[in-house]
Amino acid sequence: MSLLLVFSACKKRKAFNDEDGQSSIDNREVQSENDAAVNDINDVVSQQNKLRGKGESVTGTTGVTGDICGLTVDTNGLSTGSIKLLYNGTTCNNRKRTGTIKLTIQDYANGKRWKDAGCVLRVEYMSYKITRASDGKSIQLDGTQYITNETGGSWLEFLILKTQASLGSTVKGTNLNVTFEDGKSASYNINRRFTYTLPGNVLTCTGEGIGSLNGISNLENYGLTRNGDEFTSQVTTPIVWNLTCGWWAPVQGEVNIKVDNKDFELKCLFAVDSQGNSVTVDPNNCAYGWKVEWKYKNKTKKKVIGYL
């Protein structure tokens, strides 16, 4: 028994010493790229009158909030409530995107439109790949999510006409397949609520976890890591980003990630300086990045990751 206890303690200590925070890095990057895709989706759907619903006209394919880099829109299926976002591999913000995202309004034939409260948009990721230009690391998404417009309205009413103070939506998806540059794959179940507001006339998004599993609530994500281990990602402080610093650079937020068979959590804190200290973010001062920290008994380790 004594030998077993010693062996177990050594194994736990080795796991702590060998930890590199990769599960938290993967989770953050996937969530961030999912946020970027949802932002594009809101932009494009708001431009398509037949999808959005009757109202003021918005034309072009550059996006309500600005240019959408490397994107063209295939509207061949518009009459049935479906369009495709086609990414051509142009590099912007250190990212090159290729592949397709297909969007379909559910119950379109019966008159449902995106600006209606309760409207559901089916989102299909089809070899949608994001490659970081600086080091060649990549993430590819394949699978289906559903975005529900909880408050009603669209970018048009919110950002241009300003007839409503906020927009709220949920994003849910089961077994989203994520493939990394090393060929390994992870499986993610994403459950998030987004609330968009305009404090100081700056587009700001607040993300919360709304999933639950095995008695754990406020989960933004759970599933299998690239190494096949079960994990949960719990939002303990809502994640906030704004258009000034970019969707890739949260100005607030905390997440706890628990990987099966590890006796410690990976605690992620967003908006820190290069040393891992919390910073106050304002329009003239965006954060360096975020940090992940893990503890085992009286020892603590951390890793600081830059946003770009």
VENWO-V424562 format. One record per residue. N is the residue number from 0. RES is the residue in one letter. PHI is phi in whole degrees, -180 to 180 (none if undefined). NEAR is the number of other C-alpha atoms within 8 Angstrom. D_LAST is the distance of its C-alpha to the last C-alpha in Angstrom with 1 decimal. Layout:
N | RES | PHI | NEAR | D_LAST
N | RES | PHI | NEAR | D_LAST
This chain:
0 | M | none | 4 | 49.3
1 | S | -62 | 5 | 48.2
2 | L | -64 | 6 | 46.8
3 | L | -64 | 7 | 44.8
4 | L | -65 | 8 | 43.4
5 | V | -65 | 8 | 42.4
6 | F | -61 | 8 | 40.8
7 | S | -63 | 8 | 38.9
8 | A | -64 | 8 | 37.6
9 | C | -64 | 8 | 36.5
10 | K | -65 | 8 | 34.7
11 | K | -66 | 10 | 32.8
12 | R | -66 | 9 | 32.0
13 | K | -65 | 8 | 30.7
14 | A | -61 | 9 | 28.5
15 | F | -64 | 11 | 27.0
16 | N | -68 | 6 | 26.6
17 | D | -84 | 6 | 25.1
18 | E | -60 | 7 | 22.5
19 | D | -123 | 5 | 18.9
20 | G | 75 | 10 | 17.3
21 | Q | -62 | 7 | 16.5
22 | S | -61 | 9 | 18.2
23 | S | -72 | 11 | 16.0
24 | I | -65 | 8 | 12.7
25 | D | -58 | 8 | 14.4
26 | N | -61 | 9 | 15.7
27 | R | -64 | 8 | 12.6
28 | E | -67 | 8 | 10.9
29 | V | -66 | 10 | 14.3
30 | Q | -62 | 8 | 14.9
31 | S | -64 | 10 | 11.8
32 | E | -70 | 10 | 12.7
33 | N | -65 | 8 | 16.2
34 | D | -59 | 9 | 15.5
35 | A | -62 | 10 | 14.2
36 | A | -65 | 8 | 17.4
37 | V | -63 | 8 | 19.6
38 | N | -62 | 8 | 18.5
39 | D | -59 | 10 | 19.4
40 | I | -61 | 8 | 22.6
41 | N | -59 | 10 | 23.6
42 | D | -60 | 12 | 23.2
43 | V | -70 | 11 | 25.3
44 | V | -63 | 10 | 27.9
45 | S | -66 | 14 | 28.5
46 | Q | -84 | 15 | 29.5
47 | Q | -94 | 10 | 32.0
48 | N | -55 | 11 | 35.2
49 | K | -68 | 10 | 36.8
50 | L | -89 | 12 | 34.1
51 | R | -71 | 13 | 33.4
52 | G | 118 | 10 | 37.1
53 | K | -63 | 6 | 39.4
54 | G | 152 | 5 | 38.4
55 | E | -60 | 5 | 36.9
56 | S | -92 | 6 | 35.6
57 | V | -126 | 9 | 32.1
58 | T | -118 | 6 | 31.7
59 | G | 95 | 6 | 29.2
60 | T | -128 | 10 | 26.2
61 | T | -92 | 7 | 23.4
62 | G | 100 | 12 | 22.9
63 | V | -65 | 10 | 24.3
64 | T | -93 | 5 | 21.1
65 | G | 134 | 6 | 20.2
66 | D | -63 | 6 | 19.6
67 | I | -100 | 9 | 18.4
68 | C | -64 | 7 | 16.9
69 | G | 67 | 10 | 19.0
70 | L | -119 | 10 | 21.2
71 | T | -124 | 9 | 25.0
72 | V | -117 | 9 | 27.3
73 | D | -94 | 9 | 30.3
74 | T | -104 | 8 | 33.0
75 | N | -60 | 6 | 35.8
76 | G | -99 | 9 | 36.1
77 | L | -59 | 10 | 36.0
78 | S | -64 | 7 | 39.7
79 | T | -108 | 7 | 39.1
80 | G | 84 | 13 | 36.1
81 | S | -135 | 12 | 33.4
82 | I | -139 | 13 | 30.8
83 | K | -127 | 11 | 28.0
84 | L | -97 | 12 | 24.5
85 | L | -112 | 12 | 24.1
86 | Y | -103 | 12 | 20.7
87 | N | -103 | 10 | 21.4
88 | G | 92 | 8 | 18.4
89 | T | -66 | 9 | 17.2
90 | T | -93 | 11 | 13.6
91 | C | -144 | 7 | 11.7
92 | N | 52 | 4 | 8.2
93 | N | 67 | 9 | 7.5
94 | R | -132 | 10 | 9.7
95 | K | -118 | 12 | 13.4
96 | R | -117 | 14 | 15.7
97 | T | -134 | 12 | 19.3
98 | G | 102 | 11 | 22.1
99 | T | -135 | 12 | 24.0
100 | I | -122 | 12 | 24.0
101 | K | -98 | 13 | 27.6
102 | L | -118 | 12 | 28.6
103 | T | -139 | 10 | 32.2
104 | I | -72 | 15 | 33.8
105 | Q | -76 | 10 | 36.0
106 | D | 64 | 7 | 39.7
107 | Y | -62 | 10 | 39.2
108 | A | -62 | 7 | 42.8
109 | N | -98 | 5 | 44.1
110 | G | 98 | 6 | 42.4
111 | K | -72 | 11 | 39.2
112 | R | -133 | 12 | 36.4
113 | W | -59 | 17 | 32.9
114 | K | -76 | 11 | 33.7
115 | D | -78 | 11 | 36.4
116 | A | -59 | 10 | 35.6
117 | G | 91 | 9 | 35.5
118 | C | -64 | 15 | 34.5
119 | V | -115 | 11 | 32.6
120 | L | -112 | 12 | 30.3
121 | R | -82 | 13 | 30.0
122 | V | -119 | 12 | 26.7
123 | E | -113 | 11 | 26.8
124 | Y | -88 | 12 | 23.8
125 | M | -123 | 11 | 25.3
126 | S | 52 | 10 | 23.2
127 | Y | -80 | 13 | 20.1
128 | K | -120 | 11 | 17.5
129 | I | -117 | 12 | 13.7
130 | T | -118 | 11 | 12.6
131 | R | -79 | 11 | 9.2
132 | A | -66 | 10 | 10.5
133 | S | -69 | 5 | 9.2
134 | D | -136 | 5 | 11.1
135 | G | 79 | 8 | 13.1
136 | K | -71 | 9 | 12.4
137 | S | -140 | 10 | 13.8
138 | I | -136 | 12 | 15.2
139 | Q | -120 | 12 | 18.4
140 | L | -106 | 13 | 20.2
141 | D | -139 | 12 | 24.0
142 | G | 141 | 10 | 26.2
143 | T | -126 | 11 | 27.3
144 | Q | -128 | 12 | 26.3
145 | Y | -129 | 12 | 28.3
146 | I | -106 | 12 | 27.2
147 | T | -111 | 11 | 30.0
148 | N | -82 | 16 | 30.4
149 | E | -77 | 11 | 31.9
150 | T | -93 | 9 | 32.6
151 | G | 83 | 13 | 33.5
152 | G | 88 | 14 | 32.4
153 | S | -146 | 12 | 29.4
154 | W | -52 | 11 | 26.8
155 | L | -60 | 14 | 29.9
156 | E | -66 | 11 | 31.9
157 | F | -81 | 14 | 29.0
158 | L | -94 | 7 | 27.0
159 | I | -101 | 7 | 29.7
160 | L | -78 | 7 | 33.1
161 | K | 54 | 9 | 32.0
162 | T | -94 | 6 | 34.9
163 | Q | -145 | 8 | 33.0
164 | A | -83 | 8 | 31.0
165 | S | -157 | 9 | 28.6
166 | L | -129 | 14 | 27.7
167 | G | -133 | 12 | 27.6
168 | S | -148 | 12 | 27.0
169 | T | -117 | 13 | 26.6
170 | V | -125 | 13 | 24.8
171 | K | -133 | 11 | 26.6
172 | G | -157 | 12 | 26.6
173 | T | -111 | 9 | 28.4
174 | N | 55 | 9 | 27.5
175 | L | -68 | 14 | 24.5
176 | N | -88 | 12 | 23.9
177 | V | -121 | 13 | 20.5
178 | T | -112 | 11 | 20.4
179 | F | -99 | 12 | 17.9
180 | E | -65 | 9 | 17.7
181 | D | -86 | 4 | 20.3
182 | G | 89 | 6 | 22.7
183 | K | -77 | 9 | 22.9
184 | S | -124 | 11 | 23.0
185 | A | -123 | 13 | 22.6
186 | S | -123 | 12 | 24.6
187 | Y | -118 | 14 | 23.2
188 | N | -115 | 12 | 25.4
189 | I | -96 | 13 | 23.3
190 | N | -138 | 14 | 25.1
191 | R | -137 | 15 | 23.4
192 | R | -117 | 12 | 24.7
193 | F | -112 | 12 | 22.8
194 | T | -124 | 11 | 24.3
195 | Y | -102 | 11 | 23.3
196 | T | -136 | 11 | 24.6
197 | L | -132 | 10 | 24.6
198 | P | -65 | 7 | 24.8
199 | G | 62 | 4 | 25.2
200 | N | 63 | 5 | 25.0
201 | V | -111 | 10 | 21.2
202 | L | -60 | 11 | 20.4
203 | T | -132 | 12 | 19.4
204 | C | -121 | 11 | 19.2
205 | T | -113 | 11 | 20.4
206 | G | -111 | 11 | 20.2
207 | E | -124 | 13 | 22.9
208 | G | -90 | 15 | 24.1
209 | I | -124 | 11 | 27.6
210 | G | -91 | 12 | 28.4
211 | S | -148 | 9 | 30.8
212 | L | -160 | 7 | 31.9
213 | N | 50 | 4 | 34.6
214 | G | 83 | 5 | 34.9
215 | I | -99 | 8 | 31.3
216 | S | -107 | 10 | 30.2
217 | N | 58 | 12 | 27.1
218 | L | -84 | 17 | 25.4
219 | E | -85 | 14 | 22.4
220 | N | -165 | 14 | 22.6
221 | Y | -158 | 12 | 24.9
222 | G | 156 | 12 | 25.9
223 | L | -122 | 12 | 25.5
224 | T | -72 | 12 | 22.7
225 | R | -65 | 11 | 22.1
226 | N | -99 | 8 | 24.8
227 | G | 84 | 7 | 27.2
228 | D | -91 | 9 | 27.3
229 | E | -70 | 10 | 27.8
230 | F | -148 | 12 | 25.3
231 | T | -131 | 11 | 24.9
232 | S | -127 | 13 | 22.0
233 | Q | -108 | 14 | 23.6
234 | V | -83 | 15 | 22.2
235 | T | -98 | 9 | 23.9
236 | T | -134 | 9 | 22.3
237 | P | -51 | 12 | 21.2
238 | I | -90 | 14 | 17.5
239 | V | -122 | 12 | 17.0
240 | W | -132 | 15 | 14.5
241 | N | -136 | 13 | 15.5
242 | L | -72 | 9 | 15.3
243 | T | -67 | 7 | 14.7
244 | C | -89 | 12 | 11.3
245 | G | 107 | 9 | 10.5
246 | W | -65 | 11 | 11.3
247 | W | -83 | 11 | 7.9
248 | A | -127 | 12 | 8.3
249 | P | -53 | 14 | 11.8
250 | V | -99 | 14 | 14.1
251 | Q | -164 | 12 | 16.5
252 | G | 140 | 14 | 17.5
253 | E | -142 | 13 | 18.9
254 | V | -138 | 12 | 19.5
255 | N | -110 | 12 | 21.9
256 | I | -113 | 13 | 21.8
257 | K | -118 | 11 | 25.0
258 | V | -104 | 11 | 25.5
259 | D | -54 | 7 | 29.2
260 | N | 74 | 4 | 31.2
261 | K | -108 | 9 | 28.9
262 | D | -91 | 6 | 30.5
263 | F | -154 | 9 | 27.5
264 | E | -101 | 11 | 24.7
265 | L | -98 | 12 | 21.0
266 | K | -98 | 11 | 20.3
267 | C | -107 | 13 | 16.8
268 | L | -123 | 12 | 16.2
269 | F | -97 | 14 | 13.4
270 | A | 70 | 18 | 12.8
271 | V | -129 | 15 | 13.3
272 | D | -87 | 12 | 13.1
273 | S | -67 | 9 | 12.3
274 | Q | -98 | 6 | 15.7
275 | G | 93 | 10 | 15.3
276 | N | -88 | 7 | 17.6
277 | S | -61 | 8 | 17.5
278 | V | -127 | 8 | 16.9
279 | T | -90 | 7 | 18.6
280 | V | -97 | 10 | 16.4
281 | D | -135 | 6 | 18.2
282 | P | -56 | 7 | 17.7
283 | N | -104 | 5 | 17.3
284 | N | -148 | 7 | 15.1
285 | C | -91 | 11 | 11.8
286 | A | -74 | 12 | 10.7
287 | Y | -70 | 10 | 8.5
288 | G | 179 | 15 | 8.0
289 | W | -141 | 15 | 10.8
290 | K | -131 | 13 | 13.5
291 | V | -119 | 13 | 16.0
292 | E | -134 | 12 | 19.6
293 | W | -139 | 12 | 22.8
294 | K | -128 | 11 | 26.4
295 | Y | -145 | 10 | 29.6
296 | K | 57 | 4 | 32.7
297 | N | -102 | 5 | 32.2
298 | K | -112 | 6 | 29.1
299 | T | -135 | 8 | 25.5
300 | K | -129 | 7 | 22.3
301 | K | -148 | 8 | 18.6
302 | K | -143 | 10 | 15.1
303 | V | -107 | 11 | 12.1
304 | I | -121 | 7 | 8.7
305 | G | -73 | 8 | 5.5
306 | Y | -67 | 8 | 3.8
307 | L | -122 | 5 | 0.0
